[in-house]
């Protein structure tokens, strides 16, 4: 039951791709993230070139995020004003990231940069999530009270110009930090194929100090715009989006995201963070180990690069 992927130039089992889309969609719905950080490494493991994996699975992130935003919108849990501001920065970051990705592919270093990005970024984020969630779980098991930490916005946020009000998020801050945050996530989306939710959510909570009730929905809204733009740019500029691969992933992802969202309410917040931390750290370590494994084909041409 194999199907040929014209851009990736490989044959894969199509029911396996649909199942993969459903599993990653389930994870996306469960944790309120795009799921791109998990999809790309699995596709690479299946033999699909990293450049095609990163670019093609972005449409899966768009679909799963759209499903989540529809749900959060009905709950009035999306701040569209700050979300549009971050998305504007994200589009600019995606433009820069796609050009950087093209340059790295022409140099033959794109695969190395993708692997290093996953190792360093996911390894760091996963380790911090594990440390925090394990600490909370151990205190709960021992019956200790959770220490109250007063978190204030960094003072530099108040000194920046271009202040704007974001009533739904309860903010009156400069427009520069949300715009810059969106730009950084846009670059990550182009190079790693991720939505960036695992970075957006903590920064929006602990740095910008947005209201917790609108963080996830606003993050998913920004992810939709940035990953959609990244997919278009990758297809037009680098010719690395495989429409057959994207369609198969979408078929499973839309269904999986709904079941994940329904199940998320059955877990404690720290348990979800612990599970997500394990997944993030595991993916980062796996991509790092790929740096030390001898490739099966030492002289493979990158799709979309003229010979």
Protein Blocks (a to p, Z undefined) as FASTA:
>chain_A
ZZcdfklopacdfklmmmmmmmmmmmmmmnopnhlmmmmmmmmmnopafklmmmmmmmmm
mmmmmmmmmmmmmnopacfklmmmmmmmmmmmmmmmmmmmmmmmmnopmmmmmmmmmmmm
mmmmmmmmmmmmmmmmmmmmnopacddddddddfklmmpghiacdfknopacdfklmmmm
mmmmmmmmmmnopahlmmmmmmmmmmnopafklmmmmmmmmmmmmmmmmmmmmmmmnopa
cfklmmmmmmmmmmmmmmmmmmmmmpcfklmmmmmmmmmmmmmmmmmmmmmpccfblbbc
cehiaZZ
